[in-house]
């Protein structure tokens, strides 16, 4: 099993935090933004964006209102 050094872990954590902050900012700017658009604007894969969105929803930071195609995102806190 490979262990991450403290520096490597911190870099990873910082990268994830920056991505999450960027996703939230992009949602604030455009609540109807799609996963594909988020991926293009952040440079993260669509799967990566979907994972981040799930985590943000699980932490009650964002909510999806309406349908997948016609709905929008809301920042909860």
Buried (B, 14 or more C-beta within 10 A) or exposed (E): EEEEEEEEEEEEEEEEEEBBEBBBEBBEEEBEBBBEEBBEBBEBEEEBBBEBBEBBBEEEBBEEEEEEEEEBBEEEE
